[in-house]
Amino acid sequence: MNNLLVLPIIIPIITAVLLVFLRSHIMLQRIISLVTMLFLSLISYVLLELIQIEGILRLDFSGWLPPFGILFVADSFSLLLVLTASIVTTICLIYAFSTIGNRHEHMFFYPFVLFLIAGVNGSFLTGDIFNLFVCFEVMLLASYVLVALGGERIQLRESLKYVLINVVASWMFLVALAYLYGTLKTLNMAHIAMRVSEVGQDPMLTTVAILFLVVFSLKAGLLLFFWLPGSYSVPPTAVQALFAALLTKVGIYALIRLFTLMFPLNQEVTHTIIGVMAGLTIIAGCMGALSGRDVYTIATYNVIIGVGFILIGLAVGTETAITGAIYYLIHDMIAKALLFLLIGMMIYLTGETVVKKISGLIRNYPLFGWIFFIVMLALAGIPPLSGFVGKVLIGQGAIEEGSYVLLGIGFGSSIIVLYSLLRIFLASFFGETTISFEDRKPIPKGATMSFILLAISIVYIGVGAEAISVYVKDAARTLINPSIYIDAILKG
């Protein structure tokens, strides 16, 4: 059964290569890509259940045992994210079928989406930090194409900035890897953790850890987010939703894995830096959301606020806070995807991006309006929706550790999130309609289906939090007790 671990990476890659040769067969591309993502979702769920029975799963390549060979590792944390990413990508594809347009579909949209999810899944499942770099690059190469898909001038300008920032981050990643290998003589994550626990986290290793923190902060949008607003506003809507749901979350995953497994010592330095960066990120995100006048800006800065809030859980570092961070990470992937799909549809229906120029949408599109209301409440952490459980647990962990400043910043941001999205809801959905009944455009059925599926997911995660708690608690227990991961890899 361990051989199934390779499927979430290898299947989308093989399928993407196949779709390149089916460029002119758009309907066939749609069917194959959708079936592929449904299959990946099923495989991810099967693996997640298997972990609850057999424990952490490991797949060694070519018979080389750790720490010498390449390996994939699946614990509850990584599989929860693989499953969520697969479900979100499936729903975004459904949205894309009726909105992306033949022009973009002929530009290899579906192959590059599958390359993107292969890189994302590989990042979640690798047990080797150099392969984390490789999977990051697969993901980024696909995102470089997707951000420029369409070839408009503004896309090319923003994609150039996006590529330059990520090239610099990748160079820093390689430098950090070189210093890490030169110090510990290993790149296996479990072996790194064991070596660090044996020799201690000296100033050199702490410096390497901080360098990794800078790298993953760039990729997650933690404080160093200046590249994010422009890059997330120029691609097609389905791509925006995928970026908001997946790209920053891979950086967050890497930070959590790094500072719970490989560098858990010297927390008074590393976790303090993470806490300061998380707080400043939330403050900057709140300022951007409050000052934003167009829907893209407000939505993008809400992504930044979410990044900071999740990493408060890591900075606090208790099992309760980590549990809350996992809950909120899953919620944020789904809710941000839905938010960007809704924003994109608002612009499609009205042709406007400025909040004050959109009005009265709920008269012509009542279901659309109330789904926006649901995601607004979920992102603000209103019970019983998906954001509530994670926020409460992160807050509880902050109180246990006496991190009252982070607690105040984090929960203060909920008010800003609610206010910023409420501005859009009240101004754009109520009031005198700007679209006459004769001129209104129908919302494509595929888009409506994607809205409903994501809205159901948001409600389910909140109301049915107990149903997924067994997976989340197991993930948090493994993160808080790195010996579980180390023993499964090096002694399994």
C-alpha positions, 0 to 999 in steps of 0.5 A, spaced: 500 500 500 505 504 501 506 504 493 500 509 493 504 514 495 507 516 489 500 516 485 499 524 487 505 526 484 506 521 478 499 521 476 498 528 474 505 529 471 503 523 466 496 526 465 499 533 463 504 530 458 498 526 455 494 532 455 499 536 451 498 532 445 491 533 446 491 540 445 485 541 440 481 536 443 478 541 449 472 536 451 477 530 452 482 535 456 476 537 460 474 530 462 481 527 463 483 532 467 477 532 472 477 524 472 484 525 474 483 530 480 477 526 482 482 520 482 487 523 486 482 526 491 480 518 492 487 516 493 488 521 498 482 519 502 484 512 502 491 514 504 489 518 510 485 512 512 490 508 512 495 512 516 490 512 522 491 504 522 498 503 520 501 509 522 506 514 518 507 511 511 514 511 507 516 509 500 523 508 499 526 509 492 530 503 489 531 500 495 535 505 498 533 505 506 533 512 509 537 516 510 541 515 504 535 514 499 530 518 496 523 517 499 516 520 500 513 520 507 505 521 509 503 523 515 496 525 517 498 533 516 501 532 509 495 527 507 490 532 510 493 538 505 494 533 499 486 531 500 484 539 501 488 541 495 486 535 490 478 537 492 479 545 491 483 543 484 477 539 482 472 544 484 476 550 480 477 546 474 469 545 474 469 553 474 474 553 469 470 549 464 465 554 463 469 560 464 476 560 462 475 560 454 477 556 449 483 561 448 486 559 454 484 552 454 488 552 447 494 555 451 495 548 455 491 551 461 489 543 463 496 540 463 499 546 467 494 546 472 496 538 473 503 540 473 502 545 479 498 540 483 504 535 482 509 540 485 504 542 491 503 534 492 510 533 492 512 538 496 507 536 502 509 528 501 517 529 500 521 526 506 527 530 503 529 537 504 532 537 497 526 534 494 522 539 497 526 544 493 525 540 486 517 540 488 517 547 489 520 548 482 515 544 479 510 548 482 513 555 481 514 553 473 507 551 472 505 558 476 510 562 472 506 560 465 499 560 469 500 567 471 502 570 464 496 565 461 493 570 456 499 574 454 496 581 456 501 587 458 499 587 465 500 580 466 507 580 463 509 585 467 506 582 474 509 575 472 516 578 471 516 581 478 513 574 480 518 570 477 524 575 479 522 574 486 521 567 486 528 566 483 531 570 488 528 565 493 530 559 490 537 561 490 537 563 497 534 556 498 540 553 495 544 557 499 541 554 505 541 547 503 548 548 502 550 550 509 545 545 512 548 539 508 555 542 510 553 542 517 549 536 518 551 531 512 544 529 510 538 532 507 533 527 510 528 531 514 528 525 519 535 525 519 536 532 520 532 532 526 535 527 529 542 530 528 540 537 531 537 533 537 544 530 538 548 535 537 544 541 539 542 547 535 548 551 535 548 559 532 550 556 525 544 551 525 540 557 528 542 562 522 541 556 517 534 556 520 533 563 519 535 563 512 530 558 511 525 562 514 526 568 510 526 563 504 519 560 506 516 567 508 517 569 501 513 563 498 508 564 503 507 571 503 509 572 511 511 579 511 515 579 505 508 579 501 510 585 496 509 581 490 503 578 492 497 583 490 499 584 483 501 577 481 494 574 484 490 579 480 492 578 473 491 571 471 484 568 469 479 567 475 480 559 476 488 561 476 487 566 482 483 561 486 488 556 485 494 561 487 490 563 493 488 556 495 495 553 494 501 557 493 502 560 500 499 554 503 505 550 501 510 555 504 506 555 510 507 547 510 514 548 509 515 553 515 511 548 520 514 542 518 521 546 519 520 548 525 516 543 529 521 537 526 528 539 524 529 546 528 524 545 534 530 548 539 532 555 540 525 557 540 526 563 544 529 566 537 526 562 531 519 562 534 519 569 537 521 572 529 516 568 527 511 571 532 513 578 530 513 577 522 506 574 523 503 580 527 506 585 522 503 581 516 496 581 519 497 589 521 499 590 514 494 586 511 489 589 515 491 596 513 491 594 505 484 591 506 481 597 509 485 602 504 483 597 498 478 600 493 477 595 488 475 587 490 481 584 488 485 588 493 481 587 498 481 579 497 488 579 496 490 582 503 485 578 506 490 572 503 495 576 507 491 576 513 490 569 513 497 567 512 499 571 518 493 568 523 495 561 521 503 562 523 500 565 530 499 558 531 506 556 529 509 561 533 505 560 540 507 552 539 503 549 543 499 542 541 492 546 542 495 552 537 498 547 532 491 543 532 488 550 531 493 552 525 491 545 522 484 546 522 485 554 520 489 552 514 484 547 511 479 552 512 483 557 509 485 553 502 477 552 501 474 559 503 480 563 499 478 559 493 471 560 494 472 568 495 476 569 489 471 565 484 466 569 487 470 576 486 472 573 479 464 572 477 462 579 480 467 582 475 465 578 469 457 580 471 459 587 472 465 589 468 467 593 474 472 592 479 471 598 484 467 596 490 463 603 489 461 602 482 458 595 483 451 595 486 444 591 487 447 584 485 443 580 489 436 582 486 438 578 480 443 573 483 440 571 490 444 565 491 450 568 489 449 573 494 448 569 499 454 564 498 458 570 498 455 572 505 457 565 507 464 565 505 464 572 509 462 569 515 467 563 515 473 568 514 471 572 520 470 566 524 463 566 525 460 560 528 458 554 526 462 555 520 469 553 518 474 558 520 471 558 527 474 552 530 481 554 528 481 561 531 478 558 537 484 553 538 489 558 536 486 563 541 486 558 546 493 556 545 495 563 545 492 564 552 496 558 555 502 561 553 501 568 555 501 571 548 496 576 549 499 581 544 499 576 538 492 574 541 489 581 540 492 582 533 489 575 531 482 576 533 482 584 532 484 582 524 477 578 524 473 584 525 477 588 519 476 581 515 469 582 517 468 589 515 472 589 509 468 584 506 462 587 509 463 593 505 463 589 498 457 585 500 453 591 502 455 596 497 455 591 491 449 586 493 444 591 495 442 598 493 440 600 486 442 595 481 447 597 476 444 591 471 437 591 468 434 585 467 434 585 460 442 586 460 444 581 466 448 575 464 447 568 466 452 565 471 454 559 468 452 552 471 459 550 472 461 556 476 454 555 480 456 548 482 463 550 484 460 555 489 455 550 492 460 545 493 465 550 496 460 553 500 458 546 503 465 544 504 465 551 509 459 549 512 461 541 513 468 543 516 465 548 521 459 543 523 462 537 522 469 539 525 468 533 530 468 528 524 475 530 521 478 532 528 481 525 529 485 526 523 487 533 525 489 531 532 493 526 529 497 531 525 498 535 531 500 530 535 505 528 530 508 535 529 508 536 537 512 530 538 517 529 532 520 523 535 514 519 532 516 522 525 523 520 526 522 513 529 517 512 523 522 513 518 529 511 521 527 505 525 521 503 521 
